[in-house]
Every structure is written in structure tokens, then in C-alpha cells.
Amino acid sequence: MTVPNDDQEWEEGAGSGNGVNPSPPEQPLSLEEQLASAKAEAARNLDGWQRTQAEFANARKRFDKQRVEAYANANVDLVSKLLPLIDDFERALESVPENDQSDPWIAGMALVYRKMLAVLDEMNVQFIPSVGETFDPNFHEALTQEPSDEYESGVIVREMRRGYRLGDRVIRPALVSVAP
């Protein structure tokens, strides 16, 4: 037969003897099948898009959290480096003789000290209360025990070095003496 058509070419290809049966041409899908296929593909695309959006939102939250933590860590590091300077100012101002209290140079030192405390206050750095408080190892470091008629056992009698915290985070525990 010499009339060429798709069926004849397929039959001739099948009878060529190469041992491979070519698949018959695909039947066109009905509209319902096409619609079901398109809906399935749309659902897969929507699911992939939603997962990507969720991953992006989670990454943004994680980056924001890391940024806040890095800022807090930088503040803690800065404050911990400033605390010895503040301690030195306190000791220096406490040791000024009474007759030199009115000296303008001493007044200037006191002003610098107050400004440093104001900076700490702006950074939300707070003193850790000590004397008269119950000893808490999370906020206090006990150096000695000191007998006291004024305080009960386990109560802080004296503070040797002030403690500081930034929010809930202890920057430096207070060094204290505790009643036995």
C-alpha cells in the first residue's frame, strides 16, 4: 500500500523488525482530564510557593533575632569594659578629703561620673540590689560570711563591689558578704 497516513507509518515502523515496539501516539486528554491535571499542577505550585514564603518568613525572624542578640551582646561587652572605670571613679570620689569636696576639679570628676551613670541608665543597665536582700547566686557572689545582729542568716550584710545587669542578663554579679 502506498497511501501514506499516520496509522500506516506506525504499522510499518512496528514491522521493521528492530525488536522495539514504539508506543502508539497519545490520545488527546479530555477537558475534564486537562482540568484535573491543571488543578493538580496549580496545587503543587501553590504548595511550593507557600513553603517558600514560610521559609522566607522563618529566615527573616531568625535574622531579626540574631540581630537583636548581636546588639545585646555588643552592649554587654561595652558595658563590661566600662564598669571598671565606673568603679575607679566611685573609689576616687569616695576618697576625696572633706575639705577638698568643693574643688572645681573634683566637681568635674563627679560630673563625668554622673554622666557615665546616665549613659548606663540610657542603655537600660541597672544596679543589682544587694545589702538587706536575700543572697541569690544568680545575682551575687559571696566572698565572705560576716556575723550581723541586724540581718538574718542568708541575707547580704555588705557589698564590696556593685553588680550590674542589662535586662534579665547579669553583666557582673555583686561581690558581697553574707550573714551566716
The 8 nearest C-alpha neighbors of each residue, nearest first, counted from 0:
[[1, 2, 3, 7, 11, 4, 8, 10],
 [0, 2, 3, 7, 4, 8, 11, 5],
 [3, 1, 0, 4, 7, 8, 5, 6],
 [2, 4, 1, 7, 8, 5, 0, 6],
 [5, 3, 7, 6, 8, 2, 9, 1],
 [4, 6, 8, 7, 9, 3, 10, 24],
 [7, 5, 9, 4, 8, 10, 3, 11],
 [6, 8, 10, 9, 4, 5, 11, 3],
 [9, 7, 11, 5, 10, 6, 12, 4],
 [10, 8, 12, 6, 7, 11, 13, 5],
 [9, 11, 13, 7, 12, 8, 6, 14],
 [10, 12, 8, 14, 13, 9, 7, 15],
 [13, 11, 9, 15, 10, 14, 8, 21],
 [14, 12, 10, 11, 15, 20, 9, 21],
 [13, 15, 11, 16, 12, 10, 17, 9],
 [14, 16, 12, 13, 17, 11, 18, 10],
 [17, 15, 14, 18, 13, 19, 12, 20],
 [16, 18, 19, 15, 14, 13, 20, 12],
 [19, 17, 16, 20, 15, 13, 14, 21],
 [20, 18, 17, 21, 13, 16, 15, 22],
 [19, 21, 13, 22, 18, 17, 12, 14],
 [20, 22, 19, 23, 13, 12, 9, 24],
 [23, 21, 20, 24, 25, 9, 19, 13],
 [22, 24, 25, 21, 9, 26, 20, 6],
 [25, 23, 22, 26, 9, 21, 27, 5],
 [26, 24, 27, 23, 22, 28, 21, 29],
 [25, 27, 28, 24, 23, 29, 22, 32],
 [28, 26, 25, 29, 24, 30, 33, 32],
 [29, 27, 32, 33, 26, 30, 31, 25],
 [28, 30, 32, 31, 33, 27, 34, 26],
 [29, 31, 33, 32, 34, 28, 35, 27],
 [32, 30, 34, 29, 33, 35, 28, 36],
 [31, 33, 35, 29, 34, 30, 28, 36],
 [32, 34, 30, 36, 31, 35, 37, 28],
 [33, 35, 31, 37, 32, 36, 30, 38],
 [36, 34, 32, 38, 33, 37, 31, 39],
 [35, 37, 33, 39, 34, 38, 32, 40],
 [38, 36, 34, 40, 39, 35, 41, 33],
 [39, 37, 41, 35, 40, 36, 34, 42],
 [40, 38, 42, 36, 41, 37, 35, 43],
 [39, 41, 43, 37, 42, 38, 44, 36],
 [40, 42, 38, 44, 39, 43, 45, 37],
 [41, 43, 45, 39, 40, 44, 46, 38],
 [44, 42, 40, 46, 41, 45, 47, 39],
 [43, 45, 41, 47, 42, 46, 48, 40],
 [46, 44, 42, 48, 47, 43, 41, 49],
 [47, 45, 49, 43, 48, 44, 42, 50],
 [48, 46, 44, 50, 45, 49, 43, 51],
 [47, 49, 45, 51, 46, 50, 44, 52],
 [50, 48, 52, 46, 51, 47, 45, 53],
 [51, 49, 53, 47, 52, 48, 54, 46],
 [50, 52, 54, 48, 49, 53, 55, 47],
 [51, 53, 49, 55, 50, 54, 56, 48],
 [54, 52, 56, 50, 55, 51, 57, 49],
 [55, 53, 51, 57, 52, 56, 58, 50],
 [54, 56, 52, 58, 53, 57, 51, 59],
 [57, 55, 53, 59, 58, 54, 52, 60],
 [58, 56, 54, 60, 59, 55, 53, 61],
 [57, 59, 61, 55, 56, 60, 54, 62],
 [58, 60, 56, 62, 57, 61, 63, 55],
 [61, 59, 63, 57, 58, 62, 64, 56],
 [60, 62, 58, 64, 59, 63, 57, 65],
 [63, 61, 65, 59, 64, 60, 66, 58],
 [64, 62, 66, 60, 65, 61, 59, 67],
 [63, 65, 61, 67, 62, 66, 60, 68],
 [64, 66, 62, 68, 63, 67, 69, 61],
 [67, 65, 63, 69, 64, 68, 62, 70],
 [66, 68, 70, 64, 65, 69, 71, 63],
 [69, 67, 71, 65, 70, 66, 72, 64],
 [68, 70, 72, 66, 71, 67, 65, 73],
 [71, 69, 73, 67, 68, 72, 66, 74],
 [70, 72, 68, 74, 73, 69, 75, 67],
 [73, 71, 75, 69, 74, 70, 68, 76],
 [72, 74, 76, 70, 71, 75, 69, 77],
 [75, 73, 71, 77, 76, 72, 78, 70],
 [76, 74, 72, 78, 73, 77, 79, 71],
 [75, 77, 73, 79, 74, 78, 72, 80],
 [76, 78, 74, 80, 75, 79, 73, 81],
 [77, 79, 81, 75, 80, 76, 74, 82],
 [78, 80, 76, 82, 81, 77, 75, 170],
 [79, 81, 77, 78, 82, 76, 83, 84],
 [80, 82, 78, 84, 79, 83, 77, 85],
 [81, 83, 85, 84, 79, 80, 86, 78],
 [84, 82, 86, 85, 81, 87, 80, 79],
 [85, 83, 87, 82, 81, 86, 88, 80],
 [84, 86, 82, 88, 87, 83, 89, 81],
 [87, 85, 83, 89, 84, 88, 82, 90],
 [86, 88, 84, 90, 85, 89, 91, 83],
 [87, 89, 85, 91, 86, 90, 92, 84],
 [90, 88, 86, 92, 87, 91, 93, 85],
 [89, 91, 93, 87, 88, 92, 94, 86],
 [90, 92, 88, 94, 89, 93, 87, 95],
 [91, 93, 89, 94, 95, 90, 88, 109],
 [94, 92, 90, 91, 95, 89, 96, 88],
 [93, 95, 91, 92, 90, 96, 89, 97],
 [94, 96, 92, 93, 97, 99, 91, 100],
 [97, 95, 99, 98, 94, 100, 93, 92],
 [96, 98, 100, 99, 95, 101, 94, 93],
 [97, 99, 96, 100, 101, 95, 102, 105],
 [100, 98, 102, 96, 97, 101, 95, 105],
 [99, 101, 97, 102, 98, 105, 95, 96],
 [102, 100, 99, 103, 106, 105, 98, 97],
 [101, 103, 105, 99, 104, 100, 106, 98],
 [104, 102, 106, 105, 107, 101, 100, 108],
 [103, 105, 107, 106, 102, 108, 101, 109],
 [106, 104, 108, 107, 102, 103, 109, 100],
 [105, 107, 103, 109, 104, 108, 110, 102],
 [108, 106, 110, 104, 105, 109, 103, 111],
 [107, 109, 105, 111, 110, 106, 112, 104],
 [110, 108, 112, 106, 107, 111, 113, 105],
 [109, 111, 107, 113, 112, 108, 106, 114],
 [112, 110, 114, 108, 109, 113, 115, 107],
 [111, 113, 109, 115, 110, 114, 108, 88],
 [114, 112, 116, 110, 115, 111, 117, 109],
 [115, 113, 117, 111, 116, 112, 110, 118],
 [114, 116, 118, 112, 117, 113, 111, 119],
 [115, 117, 119, 113, 114, 118, 120, 112],
 [118, 116, 114, 120, 115, 119, 113, 121],
 [119, 117, 121, 115, 120, 116, 114, 122],
 [120, 118, 116, 122, 124, 117, 121, 123],
 [119, 121, 117, 123, 122, 118, 124, 116],
 [122, 120, 118, 123, 119, 117, 124, 116],
 [121, 123, 119, 120, 124, 118, 74, 165],
 [124, 122, 120, 121, 165, 125, 119, 166],
 [125, 123, 165, 119, 120, 122, 164, 163],
 [126, 124, 164, 163, 123, 165, 127, 120],
 [127, 125, 163, 162, 128, 164, 124, 161],
 [126, 128, 162, 163, 129, 125, 164, 173],
 [129, 127, 126, 130, 132, 162, 161, 173],
 [128, 130, 132, 155, 131, 127, 158, 173],
 [131, 129, 155, 132, 156, 157, 158, 128],
 [130, 132, 155, 154, 129, 156, 133, 150],
 [133, 131, 129, 130, 154, 155, 134, 128],
 [134, 132, 154, 153, 155, 135, 131, 129],
 [133, 135, 154, 153, 155, 132, 136, 139],
 [134, 136, 137, 138, 139, 133, 140, 132],
 [137, 135, 139, 138, 140, 134, 141, 172],
 [136, 138, 135, 139, 172, 169, 140, 134],
 [139, 137, 172, 136, 135, 173, 169, 127],
 [140, 138, 173, 172, 136, 135, 174, 137],
 [139, 141, 174, 173, 172, 175, 136, 142],
 [142, 140, 175, 176, 143, 174, 139, 177],
 [143, 141, 176, 175, 140, 174, 144, 177],
 [144, 142, 176, 141, 145, 177, 175, 178],
 [145, 143, 177, 176, 178, 179, 146, 142],
 [144, 146, 178, 177, 176, 147, 143, 179],
 [147, 145, 178, 179, 144, 148, 177, 156],
 [146, 148, 149, 150, 178, 145, 156, 151],
 [147, 149, 150, 146, 151, 178, 152, 156],
 [148, 150, 147, 151, 156, 146, 131, 178],
 [151, 149, 147, 148, 154, 178, 152, 156],
 [152, 150, 154, 153, 178, 149, 147, 148],
 [151, 153, 178, 179, 154, 150, 177, 147],
 [152, 154, 178, 134, 133, 177, 179, 151],
 [155, 153, 133, 134, 152, 178, 132, 177],
 [154, 156, 177, 130, 131, 132, 176, 134],
 [155, 157, 177, 130, 176, 178, 154, 131],
 [158, 156, 176, 175, 130, 155, 159, 177],
 [157, 159, 175, 160, 174, 130, 176, 129],
 [160, 158, 174, 175, 157, 161, 176, 173],
 [161, 159, 174, 173, 158, 162, 175, 86],
 [162, 160, 173, 158, 174, 163, 159, 126],
 [173, 161, 163, 172, 127, 171, 126, 160],
 [164, 162, 126, 127, 171, 170, 125, 169],
 [163, 165, 169, 170, 125, 168, 124, 166],
 [166, 164, 124, 168, 167, 123, 125, 169],
 [165, 167, 168, 164, 123, 124, 125, 169],
 [168, 166, 165, 169, 164, 170, 125, 124],
 [167, 169, 165, 164, 166, 170, 75, 163],
 [170, 168, 164, 171, 163, 165, 172, 167],
 [169, 171, 164, 163, 168, 75, 79, 165],
 [170, 172, 162, 163, 169, 173, 164, 79],
 [173, 171, 162, 139, 138, 140, 174, 169],
 [162, 172, 174, 139, 161, 160, 140, 175],
 [175, 173, 140, 160, 159, 141, 158, 139],
 [176, 174, 158, 141, 159, 157, 142, 140],
 [175, 177, 143, 157, 144, 156, 141, 155],
 [178, 176, 155, 144, 156, 154, 145, 153],
 [177, 179, 152, 145, 146, 153, 144, 154],
 [178, 152, 144, 146, 153, 177, 145, 151]]
